[in-house]
Amino acid sequence: MISSWARKAFIDKQELSHDAYLKFMEDIFCNGQRIRTTDGRPSVREDLVRGDLLYEFDFWQQPRDPMRIGCGD
């Protein structure tokens, strides 16, 4: 995970489904409210979601500075 809020030196071995990414975005940016499709179904089928991306982050830590990666300089 690449983020200023990613846990430092953390290795997460959980298995994730594709819905875990949508659920993470809804949890963070929509306060847990599920986005509905045009036919009224929720975008995330919570009974099928595997894993939780919230374990990857520590939003209470001071954001770290970005790493500079150079090529030979």
Backbone as ProteinMPNN parsed JSONL, in Angstrom:
{"seq_chain_A": "MISSWARKAFIDKQELSHDAYLKFMEDIFCNGQRIRTTDGRPSVREDLVRGDLLYEFDFWQQPRDPMRIGCGD", "coords_chain_A": {"N_chain_A": [[0.844, -1.156, 0.0], [0.634, 2.147, -0.866], [0.832, 5.112, 0.641], [0.583, 8.132, 2.54], [-0.466, 7.602, 4.967], [-0.205, 4.921, 5.351], [0.546, 2.003, 7.25], [3.694, 1.753, 8.682], [6.128, -0.493, 7.575], [4.363, -2.629, 7.599], [2.936, -5.737, 6.975], [0.329, -7.112, 5.417], [-1.497, -9.985, 5.326], [-3.986, -10.738, 4.573], [-6.655, -12.011, 2.547], [-8.186, -10.37, -0.108], [-11.264, -9.309, -1.567], [-12.589, -7.972, -4.661], [-14.624, -6.217, -4.018], [-13.809, -5.221, -1.566], [-12.253, -2.972, -1.947], [-14.086, -1.079, -2.965], [-15.796, -0.98, -0.756], [-14.06, 0.081, 1.167], [-13.636, 2.691, 0.134], [-16.253, 3.706, 0.293], [-16.638, 3.532, 3.058], [-14.72, 5.368, 4.018], [-15.071, 7.818, 2.519], [-17.832, 8.188, 2.306], [-18.847, 7.974, 4.792], [-19.542, 5.365, 5.563], [-21.977, 4.924, 4.37], [-23.715, 3.184, 1.884], [-23.269, 3.317, -1.602], [-25.73, 3.407, -4.08], [-26.769, 1.434, -6.885], [-28.116, 2.097, -10.193], [-30.454, 0.63, -10.247], [-31.152, 0.464, -7.621], [-29.84, -1.333, -5.965], [-27.257, -1.943, -3.485], [-23.848, -0.872, -4.052], [-21.88, -2.448, -3.033], [-21.704, -5.768, -2.091], [-22.038, -6.803, 0.885], [-22.097, -9.303, 2.084], [-20.388, -10.786, 0.596], [-17.923, -9.597, 0.66], [-14.477, -9.836, 1.164], [-11.973, -9.373, 3.482], [-10.518, -6.316, 4.836], [-9.612, -3.17, 4.118], [-9.019, -1.171, 5.904], [-7.233, -2.026, 7.821], [-4.78, -1.593, 6.714], [-4.043, 1.01, 7.079], [-3.174, 3.84, 9.183], [-4.822, 6.281, 10.32], [-4.568, 8.039, 12.368], [-1.97, 8.625, 12.799], [0.764, 10.926, 12.264], [0.936, 12.126, 8.998], [3.343, 10.698, 6.847], [6.235, 12.026, 5.16], [6.533, 12.072, 1.568], [8.325, 9.471, -0.136], [11.303, 9.887, -1.921], [12.236, 8.682, -4.96], [14.87, 8.061, -6.922], [16.634, 7.87, -10.048], [19.673, 7.07, -10.243], [20.623, 9.532, -9.281]], "CA_chain_A": [[0.0, 0.0, 0.0], [1.406, 3.39, -0.931], [0.046, 6.214, 1.192], [1.195, 8.828, 3.678], [-1.065, 7.05, 6.176], [-0.009, 3.471, 5.424], [1.317, 1.566, 8.415], [5.099, 1.551, 8.327], [6.667, -1.861, 7.633], [3.245, -3.532, 7.892], [2.632, -6.724, 5.932], [-1.014, -7.633, 5.625], [-1.604, -11.221, 4.552], [-5.379, -11.111, 4.358], [-7.123, -12.133, 1.171], [-9.176, -9.327, -0.38], [-12.094, -9.395, -2.768], [-12.659, -6.689, -5.365], [-15.55, -5.357, -3.287], [-13.146, -4.628, -0.401], [-11.784, -1.635, -2.339], [-15.269, -0.218, -3.001], [-16.266, -0.812, 0.625], [-13.124, 0.999, 1.813], [-13.92, 4.052, -0.333], [-17.521, 4.125, 0.867], [-16.438, 3.703, 4.502], [-13.929, 6.572, 4.274], [-15.561, 9.034, 1.882], [-19.292, 8.301, 2.411], [-19.177, 7.68, 6.19], [-20.131, 4.041, 5.672], [-23.214, 4.811, 3.603], [-23.476, 2.459, 0.644], [-23.719, 3.919, -2.852], [-26.719, 2.547, -4.747], [-26.734, 1.366, -8.343], [-29.303, 2.727, -10.793], [-31.654, -0.163, -9.947], [-31.41, 0.502, -6.195], [-29.014, -2.263, -5.185], [-26.004, -1.348, -3.002], [-22.715, -1.159, -4.924], [-21.06, -3.465, -2.375], [-22.457, -6.867, -1.503], [-21.253, -7.01, 2.094], [-22.015, -10.716, 2.434], [-19.343, -11.394, -0.219], [-16.668, -8.859, 0.813], [-13.411, -10.509, 1.918], [-10.894, -8.485, 3.884], [-10.837, -4.942, 5.209], [-8.445, -2.335, 3.837], [-8.734, -0.261, 7.017], [-6.064, -2.542, 8.542], [-3.574, -1.131, 6.018], [-3.797, 2.43, 7.35], [-3.263, 4.418, 10.522], [-5.213, 7.659, 10.043], [-4.283, 8.868, 13.539], [-0.553, 8.981, 12.798], [1.162, 12.08, 11.462], [1.273, 11.637, 7.655], [4.771, 10.712, 6.543], [6.652, 12.697, 3.926], [6.69, 11.128, 0.468], [9.674, 8.979, -0.436], [11.839, 10.286, -3.224], [12.924, 7.581, -5.616], [15.591, 8.614, -8.065], [17.36, 6.946, -10.937], [21.081, 7.411, -10.398], [21.036, 10.876, -8.89]], "C_chain_A": [[0.897, 1.229, 0.0], [0.492, 4.522, -0.488], [0.831, 6.865, 2.313], [0.665, 8.29, 4.997], [-0.934, 5.536, 6.273], [0.831, 3.137, 6.653], [2.737, 1.234, 7.967], [5.501, 0.099, 8.571], [5.591, -2.89, 7.981], [3.009, -4.453, 6.716], [1.284, -7.338, 6.274], [-1.199, -8.846, 4.729], [-3.047, -11.644, 4.313], [-5.703, -11.184, 2.865], [-8.254, -11.136, 0.969], [-9.995, -9.66, -1.618], [-12.107, -8.027, -3.439], [-13.574, -5.706, -4.642], [-14.899, -4.69, -2.083], [-12.66, -3.209, -0.713], [-12.945, -0.65, -2.397], [-15.781, 0.061, -1.594], [-15.367, 0.167, 1.375], [-13.428, 2.444, 1.419], [-15.243, 4.565, 0.239], [-17.386, 4.374, 2.368], [-15.725, 5.018, 4.806], [-14.63, 7.831, 3.764], [-17.075, 9.24, 1.98], [-19.774, 7.98, 3.827], [-19.923, 6.362, 6.355], [-21.429, 3.852, 4.925], [-22.9, 4.153, 2.27], [-24.058, 3.201, -0.545], [-24.654, 2.918, -3.529], [-26.505, 2.567, -6.257], [-28.021, 1.983, -8.884], [-30.573, 1.932, -10.534], [-31.896, -0.31, -8.443], [-30.598, -0.446, -5.336], [-27.78, -1.546, -4.664], [-24.846, -1.754, -3.909], [-21.839, -2.266, -4.349], [-21.977, -4.517, -1.775], [-21.68, -7.341, -0.281], [-21.153, -8.475, 2.495], [-20.916, -11.427, 1.643], [-17.985, -10.714, -0.075], [-15.7, -9.679, 1.663], [-12.327, -9.502, 2.216], [-11.38, -7.084, 4.196], [-9.578, -4.107, 5.047], [-8.123, -1.359, 4.953], [-7.534, -0.725, 7.836], [-4.754, -2.026, 7.943], [-3.128, 0.265, 6.462], [-3.825, 2.744, 8.84], [-3.544, 5.904, 10.325], [-4.976, 8.59, 11.224], [-2.815, 9.252, 13.615], [-0.333, 10.257, 11.996], [1.519, 11.569, 10.06], [2.772, 11.76, 7.395], [5.033, 11.466, 5.255], [6.783, 11.668, 2.807], [8.141, 10.715, 0.29], [10.093, 9.477, -1.802], [12.617, 9.105, -3.791], [13.578, 8.132, -6.867], [16.276, 7.528, -8.877], [18.779, 7.48, -11.12], [21.456, 8.814, -10.013], [21.353, 10.983, -7.424]], "O_chain_A": [[1.827, 1.319, 0.801], [-0.491, 4.845, -1.154], [1.653, 6.217, 2.961], [1.283, 8.498, 6.04], [-1.494, 4.927, 7.184], [1.715, 3.9, 7.04], [2.939, 0.517, 6.987], [5.246, -0.459, 9.638], [5.89, -3.913, 8.596], [2.894, -3.995, 5.58], [1.13, -8.002, 7.299], [-1.072, -8.745, 3.509], [-3.307, -12.775, 3.9], [-5.094, -10.499, 2.044], [-9.175, -11.064, 1.783], [-9.485, -10.221, -2.588], [-11.682, -7.036, -2.845], [-13.326, -4.5, -4.653], [-15.404, -3.669, -1.616], [-12.658, -2.346, 0.165], [-12.819, 0.485, -1.937], [-16.156, 1.188, -1.272], [-15.861, 0.997, 2.138], [-13.472, 3.324, 2.279], [-15.34, 5.73, 0.625], [-17.961, 5.328, 2.89], [-16.09, 5.71, 5.757], [-14.764, 8.805, 4.504], [-17.556, 10.352, 1.761], [-20.962, 7.742, 4.042], [-20.825, 6.251, 7.185], [-21.94, 2.735, 4.849], [-21.933, 4.521, 1.602], [-25.199, 3.659, -0.504], [-24.382, 1.717, -3.54], [-26.112, 3.583, -6.83], [-28.91, 2.348, -8.115], [-31.667, 2.494, -10.592], [-32.736, -1.106, -8.024], [-30.657, -0.375, -4.108], [-27.287, -0.628, -5.321], [-24.852, -2.848, -4.473], [-21.132, -2.947, -5.092], [-22.911, -4.196, -1.041], [-20.778, -8.172, -0.39], [-20.207, -8.854, 3.186], [-20.547, -12.552, 1.98], [-16.995, -11.196, -0.625], [-16.055, -10.156, 2.741], [-11.814, -8.848, 1.308], [-12.506, -6.712, 3.865], [-8.593, -4.313, 5.756], [-7.043, -0.767, 4.948], [-6.88, 0.093, 8.482], [-3.725, -2.03, 8.619], [-1.98, 0.654, 6.249], [-4.414, 2.018, 9.641], [-2.615, 6.699, 10.18], [-5.161, 9.801, 11.102], [-2.445, 10.115, 14.411], [-1.152, 10.618, 11.151], [2.336, 10.655, 9.944], [3.386, 12.786, 7.685], [4.178, 11.54, 4.373], [7.11, 10.51, 3.07], [9.062, 11.496, 0.531], [9.294, 9.479, -2.738], [13.546, 8.599, -3.161], [12.895, 8.616, -7.769], [16.46, 6.403, -8.412], [19.048, 8.249, -12.043], [22.537, 9.268, -10.388], [21.716, 12.058, -6.948]]}, "name": "protein", "num_of_chains": 1, "seq": "MISSWARKAFIDKQELSHDAYLKFMEDIFCNGQRIRTTDGRPSVREDLVRGDLLYEFDFWQQPRDPMRIGCGD"}
